């Protein structure tokens, strides 16, 4: 397979996956809204939005950096992941406690 065919195939698979993910998310949202009711769904939406704000602190563009590092040196992906996992784990604590503090 040449490069153009590979790019076309990967783009098509990614597009189909995004459509399926969006459809599943839509139906899940309808189910959750019906099951929780108005007040419960409002609380669910608030909690989801509130916690999403603090995920930014735990990530800090680390995912993009690790992807670039793995692409540059394809023979060491496990080593890169092993090095970055403790950093992300430690960064998740301040985000968690900040969210907890803001809630109290």
Backbone as ProteinMPNN parsed JSONL, in Angstrom:
{"seq_chain_A": "XXXXXXXXXXXXXXXXXXXXXXXXXXXXXXXXXXXXXXXXXXXXXXXXXXXXXXXXXXXXXXXXXXXXXXXXXXXXXXXXXXXXXXXXXXXXXXXXXXXXXXXX", "coords_chain_A": {"N_chain_A": [[0.838, -1.17, 0.0], [0.573, 2.19, -0.856], [1.596, 5.493, 0.272], [-0.475, 7.404, 0.0], [-2.783, 5.813, -0.111], [-2.658, 4.65, 2.406], [-2.948, 6.9, 4.067], [-5.517, 7.702, 3.284], [-7.036, 5.462, 4.053], [-6.569, 5.428, 6.867], [-7.655, 7.922, 7.553], [-10.336, 7.528, 6.837], [-11.09, 5.428, 8.58], [-10.708, 6.707, 11.047], [-12.597, 8.771, 10.816], [-15.011, 7.292, 10.668], [-14.923, 6.092, 13.194], [-15.168, 8.354, 14.829], [-17.76, 9.203, 14.186], [-19.276, 7.014, 15.099], [-18.624, 7.123, 17.828], [-19.716, 9.623, 18.506], [-22.44, 9.13, 18.047], [-22.971, 7.051, 19.905], [-22.411, 8.448, 22.277], [-24.434, 10.375, 22.168], [-26.791, 8.815, 22.415], [-26.287, 7.69, 24.913], [-26.331, 9.975, 26.498], [-29.029, 10.721, 26.218], [-30.208, 8.543, 27.492], [-29.136, 8.816, 30.116], [-30.189, 11.318, 30.83], [-32.938, 10.76, 30.822], [-33.061, 8.821, 32.824], [-32.043, 10.056, 35.162], [-33.582, 12.346, 35.506], [-34.708, 15.818, 35.619], [-33.47, 17.409, 37.691], [-31.45, 15.704, 38.665], [-29.997, 15.295, 36.307], [-29.13, 17.872, 35.843], [-27.411, 18.226, 38.032], [-25.543, 16.239, 37.414], [-24.507, 17.29, 35.012], [-23.346, 19.637, 35.976], [-21.351, 18.631, 37.728], [-19.774, 17.212, 35.913], [-18.871, 19.3, 34.232], [-17.547, 20.899, 36.115], [-15.49, 19.231, 37.118], [-14.098, 18.831, 34.766], [-12.81, 21.238, 34.378], [-10.631, 21.052, 36.078], [-9.108, 19.009, 35.121], [-7.403, 20.036, 33.31], [-5.228, 20.984, 34.776], [-4.005, 18.626, 35.554], [-3.094, 17.606, 33.205], [-1.628, 19.456, 31.464], [-0.526, 19.712, 28.83], [1.006, 17.436, 28.625], [0.349, 15.092, 27.298], [0.634, 15.735, 24.55], [3.378, 16.219, 24.449], [4.437, 13.687, 25.125], [3.542, 12.144, 23.006], [4.947, 13.31, 20.886], [7.571, 12.669, 21.701], [7.531, 9.869, 21.611], [7.107, 9.446, 18.898], [9.464, 10.467, 17.837], [11.466, 8.731, 18.852], [10.968, 5.714, 18.261], [11.652, 3.291, 19.326], [11.543, 3.302, 22.069], [8.96, 3.459, 23.448], [7.703, 2.343, 25.739], [9.426, 3.036, 27.788], [9.22, 5.825, 27.767], [6.524, 6.13, 28.483], [6.594, 4.978, 31.007], [8.144, 6.846, 32.33], [6.569, 9.156, 32.247], [4.165, 8.561, 33.489], [4.305, 8.615, 36.425], [4.58, 11.39, 36.754], [2.181, 12.456, 35.741], [0.468, 11.246, 37.538], [1.235, 12.427, 39.975], [0.6, 15.097, 39.405], [-2.112, 14.943, 39.333], [-3.035, 14.977, 41.934], [-2.874, 17.702, 43.073], [-4.838, 18.848, 41.422], [-7.109, 17.365, 42.089], [-7.399, 17.969, 44.855], [-7.734, 20.725, 44.731], [-10.145, 20.901, 43.357], [-11.744, 19.623, 45.231], [-11.491, 21.368, 47.412], [-12.658, 23.698, 46.361], [-15.242, 22.837, 46.157], [-16.053, 22.472, 48.762]], "CA_chain_A": [[0.0, 0.0, 0.0], [1.397, 3.398, -0.877], [1.332, 6.468, 1.329], [-1.785, 8.028, -0.206], [-3.796, 4.841, 0.284], [-2.582, 4.51, 3.859], [-3.538, 8.102, 4.653], [-6.96, 7.652, 3.011], [-7.611, 4.42, 4.906], [-6.531, 5.88, 8.261], [-8.611, 9.016, 7.688], [-11.669, 6.938, 6.793], [-11.334, 4.691, 9.828], [-10.839, 7.7, 12.105], [-13.887, 9.436, 10.629], [-16.071, 6.355, 11.062], [-14.848, 5.939, 14.643], [-15.701, 9.559, 15.453], [-19.207, 9.191, 14.004], [-19.816, 6.006, 16.018], [-18.469, 7.652, 19.182], [-20.7, 10.691, 18.694], [-23.773, 8.518, 18.133], [-23.071, 6.373, 21.2], [-22.479, 9.483, 23.299], [-25.764, 10.978, 22.088], [-27.767, 7.896, 23.002], [-25.996, 7.585, 26.344], [-26.819, 11.209, 27.111], [-30.485, 10.617, 26.282], [-30.523, 7.567, 28.545], [-28.806, 9.395, 31.422], [-31.153, 12.385, 31.105], [-34.216, 10.142, 31.159], [-32.945, 8.061, 34.064], [-31.784, 10.928, 36.307], [-34.57, 13.414, 35.635], [-34.196, 17.175, 35.4], [-32.555, 17.857, 38.749], [-30.294, 14.815, 38.662], [-29.188, 15.553, 35.116], [-28.477, 19.163, 36.075], [-26.275, 17.972, 38.925], [-24.56, 15.478, 36.636], [-23.865, 18.219, 34.079], [-22.493, 20.533, 36.75], [-20.179, 17.891, 38.2], [-18.938, 16.919, 34.745], [-18.228, 20.549, 33.824], [-16.664, 21.348, 37.187], [-14.279, 18.402, 37.154], [-13.363, 19.025, 33.516], [-11.936, 22.397, 34.548], [-9.423, 20.701, 36.82], [-8.321, 18.048, 34.343], [-6.381, 20.835, 32.636], [-4.039, 21.046, 35.625], [-3.354, 17.318, 35.613], [-2.556, 17.252, 31.889], [-0.634, 20.472, 31.121], [0.092, 19.397, 27.53], [1.913, 16.299, 28.738], [0.009, 14.118, 26.259], [1.264, 16.127, 23.295], [4.826, 16.026, 24.574], [4.775, 12.263, 25.109], [3.328, 11.661, 21.637], [6.106, 13.745, 20.086], [8.754, 11.909, 22.114], [7.407, 8.497, 21.117], [7.274, 9.471, 17.446], [10.882, 10.69, 17.542], [12.247, 7.531, 19.171], [9.957, 4.666, 18.257], [12.104, 2.078, 20.008], [11.452, 3.447, 23.519], [7.667, 3.972, 23.931], [7.413, 1.894, 27.103], [10.247, 3.823, 28.708], [8.614, 7.156, 27.847], [5.288, 6.027, 29.261], [6.964, 4.71, 32.399], [8.657, 8.093, 32.909], [5.551, 10.196, 32.313], [3.045, 8.157, 34.344], [4.379, 9.187, 37.784], [4.383, 12.844, 36.692], [0.744, 12.695, 35.619], [-0.14, 10.815, 38.8], [1.496, 13.456, 40.978], [-0.132, 16.308, 39.039], [-3.544, 14.76, 39.55], [-3.362, 15.287, 43.326], [-3.273, 19.109, 43.252], [-6.106, 19.096, 40.73], [-8.166, 16.76, 42.899], [-7.608, 18.7, 46.093], [-8.279, 22.031, 44.372], [-11.572, 20.694, 43.083], [-12.389, 19.297, 46.512], [-11.513, 22.609, 48.207], [-13.638, 24.612, 45.758], [-16.574, 22.286, 46.398], [-16.381, 22.656, 50.183]], "C_chain_A": [[0.889, 1.242, 0.0], [0.909, 4.396, 0.178], [-0.057, 7.085, 1.205], [-2.902, 7.076, 0.231], [-3.82, 4.658, 1.804], [-3.235, 5.695, 4.555], [-5.055, 8.088, 4.475], [-7.646, 6.624, 3.912], [-7.664, 4.861, 6.361], [-7.53, 7.005, 8.516], [-10.041, 8.484, 7.702], [-12.016, 6.207, 8.076], [-11.522, 5.664, 10.989], [-12.181, 8.428, 12.014], [-15.055, 8.558, 11.057], [-16.092, 6.184, 12.584], [-15.426, 7.164, 15.352], [-17.218, 9.625, 15.322], [-19.85, 8.203, 14.982], [-19.736, 6.504, 17.462], [-19.494, 8.743, 19.463], [-22.109, 10.121, 18.84], [-23.966, 7.812, 19.468], [-23.178, 7.373, 22.345], [-23.847, 10.148, 23.336], [-26.809, 10.087, 22.75], [-27.535, 7.695, 24.5], [-26.505, 8.808, 27.087], [-28.337, 11.207, 27.236], [-30.899, 9.659, 27.394], [-30.284, 8.16, 29.931], [-29.814, 10.475, 31.789], [-32.505, 11.799, 31.502], [-34.182, 9.437, 32.503], [-32.815, 8.973, 35.29], [-32.867, 11.979, 36.531], [-33.905, 14.775, 35.504], [-33.153, 17.589, 36.433], [-31.296, 17.003, 38.775], [-29.395, 15.043, 37.463], [-28.481, 16.9, 35.223], [-27.268, 19.019, 36.978], [-25.157, 17.23, 38.202], [-23.792, 16.404, 35.692], [-22.92, 19.163, 34.807], [-21.21, 19.834, 37.192], [-19.229, 17.59, 37.043], [-18.186, 18.167, 34.285], [-17.2, 21.005, 34.848], [-15.367, 20.546, 37.213], [-13.454, 18.541, 35.881], [-12.426, 20.224, 33.592], [-10.606, 22.01, 35.183], [-8.576, 19.638, 36.135], [-7.185, 18.773, 33.623], [-5.098, 20.854, 33.458], [-3.293, 19.719, 35.676], [-2.693, 16.962, 34.288], [-1.406, 18.173, 31.493], [0.167, 20.093, 29.867], [1.076, 18.236, 27.587], [1.622, 15.27, 27.644], [0.657, 14.458, 24.931], [2.772, 15.907, 23.332], [5.202, 14.55, 24.48], [4.56, 11.678, 23.718], [4.502, 12.06, 20.752], [7.353, 12.937, 20.435], [8.695, 10.481, 21.596], [7.605, 8.45, 19.611], [8.744, 9.648, 17.081], [11.729, 9.44, 17.777], [11.286, 6.365, 19.335], [10.385, 3.413, 19.023], [11.937, 2.152, 21.525], [10.073, 3.884, 24.032], [7.35, 3.55, 25.358], [8.195, 2.693, 28.138], [9.673, 5.232, 28.869], [7.348, 7.117, 28.702], [5.576, 5.769, 30.74], [7.482, 5.978, 33.082], [7.548, 9.122, 33.129], [4.412, 9.846, 33.266], [3.149, 8.692, 35.768], [4.145, 10.702, 37.798], [2.893, 13.162, 36.618], [0.018, 12.306, 36.904], [0.042, 11.883, 39.868], [0.746, 14.753, 40.672], [-1.638, 16.161, 39.267], [-3.95, 15.095, 40.986], [-3.697, 16.758, 43.551], [-4.595, 19.433, 42.567], [-7.271, 18.549, 41.543], [-8.451, 17.583, 44.147], [-8.107, 20.121, 45.843], [-9.765, 21.926, 44.091], [-12.329, 20.406, 44.368], [-12.528, 20.545, 47.376], [-12.576, 23.561, 47.67], [-15.062, 24.138, 46.033], [-17.014, 22.507, 47.84], [-16.602, 24.113, 50.436]], "O_chain_A": [[1.846, 1.328, 0.77], [-0.072, 4.15, 0.879], [-0.743, 7.266, 2.211], [-3.861, 7.501, 0.875], [-4.888, 4.529, 2.403], [-3.985, 5.523, 5.516], [-5.795, 8.422, 5.401], [-8.713, 6.891, 4.466], [-8.688, 4.691, 7.022], [-8.175, 7.043, 9.564], [-10.866, 8.941, 8.493], [-13.12, 6.356, 8.6], [-12.402, 5.464, 11.826], [-12.825, 8.67, 13.035], [-15.977, 9.022, 11.728], [-17.163, 6.138, 13.189], [-16.102, 7.024, 16.371], [-17.895, 10.06, 16.253], [-20.854, 8.523, 15.618], [-20.679, 6.324, 18.232], [-20.078, 8.78, 20.546], [-22.883, 10.59, 19.675], [-25.013, 7.959, 20.098], [-23.951, 7.167, 23.281], [-24.363, 10.451, 24.412], [-27.616, 10.557, 23.552], [-28.49, 7.546, 25.263], [-27.049, 8.69, 28.185], [-28.875, 11.645, 28.253], [-31.832, 9.939, 28.147], [-31.125, 8.025, 30.819], [-30.251, 10.544, 32.938], [-33.146, 12.298, 32.427], [-35.168, 9.454, 33.24], [-33.406, 8.697, 36.334], [-33.04, 12.45, 37.655], [-32.694, 14.872, 35.303], [-32.076, 18.067, 36.077], [-30.191, 17.532, 38.894], [-28.17, 14.992, 37.581], [-27.357, 17.051, 34.745], [-26.221, 19.616, 36.725], [-23.979, 17.551, 38.357], [-22.569, 16.312, 35.587], [-21.827, 19.456, 34.322], [-20.116, 20.38, 37.048], [-18.012, 17.706, 37.19], [-16.995, 18.096, 33.982], [-16.109, 21.446, 34.487], [-14.279, 21.113, 37.317], [-12.234, 18.383, 35.917], [-11.374, 20.236, 32.953], [-9.569, 22.585, 34.853], [-7.439, 19.399, 36.539], [-6.133, 18.189, 33.361], [-4.003, 20.751, 32.904], [-2.072, 19.701, 35.827], [-1.817, 16.098, 34.253], [-0.308, 17.692, 31.212], [1.397, 20.154, 29.866], [1.895, 18.076, 26.683], [2.544, 14.646, 27.12], [1.176, 13.573, 24.251], [3.365, 15.459, 22.35], [6.184, 14.203, 23.824], [5.317, 10.805, 23.293], [4.995, 11.253, 19.965], [8.111, 12.561, 19.542], [9.718, 9.937, 21.181], [8.21, 7.509, 19.098], [9.219, 9.045, 16.118], [12.614, 9.133, 16.979], [10.845, 6.073, 20.446], [9.548, 2.564, 19.332], [12.169, 1.155, 22.209], [10.026, 4.64, 25.003], [6.778, 4.335, 26.115], [7.693, 2.989, 29.222], [9.643, 5.771, 29.976], [7.139, 7.985, 29.549], [4.88, 6.284, 31.614], [7.279, 6.161, 34.282], [7.59, 9.877, 34.1], [3.759, 10.744, 33.798], [2.15, 9.189, 36.288], [3.574, 11.232, 38.751], [2.4, 14.028, 37.34], [-0.939, 12.967, 37.305], [-0.901, 12.207, 40.59], [0.303, 15.438, 41.595], [-2.35, 17.159, 39.38], [-5.1, 15.462, 41.227], [-4.72, 17.05, 44.171], [-5.386, 20.218, 43.09], [-8.305, 19.204, 41.668], [-9.608, 17.862, 44.461], [-8.837, 20.666, 46.671], [-10.551, 22.763, 44.534], [-13.44, 20.901, 44.562], [-13.567, 20.755, 48.003], [-13.316, 24.165, 48.448], [-15.981, 24.95, 46.13], [-18.198, 22.706, 48.112], [-16.89, 24.506, 51.566]]}, "name": "protein", "num_of_chains": 1, "seq": "XXXXXXXXXXXXXXXXXXXXXXXXXXXXXXXXXXXXXXXXXXXXXXXXXXXXXXXXXXXXXXXXXXXXXXXXXXXXXXXXXXXXXXXXXXXXXXXXXXXXXXXX"}
